[in-house]
Amino acid sequence: MQVKKDIETRFKEVRGIKSVELKFNGDGLEDAKQFAGMLVSLQKQGVKVSHEFSIKLDFPNAISRQKTLLLMESLPKPVRGTVRARLEILNSAGSPAETKS
């Protein structure tokens, strides 16, 4: 992994690292369950784990308002956090328009 190599070469004589912030983007995460397990293990050791990430869903065909509401209801609830949604909706002419929530 490139980030590991960068840390090894750039920080050879670091006495201690107070925090690490990771930013992910792409189409998914490999080994997500193992990563989640590692975070739980760190929490049990007293490490404060916070997160911020985004997920974008591009539907091949527009979905109904009802299906969108069902999807929103099934989202996990953040602990001491927020969820924001940005929806791309079709206007009366059938063209995309954007709205935020």
ABEGO torsion letter per residue (X at the ends): XAAAAAAAAABAABABBABBBBBBBEAEBBGAAAAAAAAAAAAAAGBBBBBBBBBBBBBABBBBAAAAAAAAAABBBBBGBBBBBBBBBBBAAGBBBBBBX
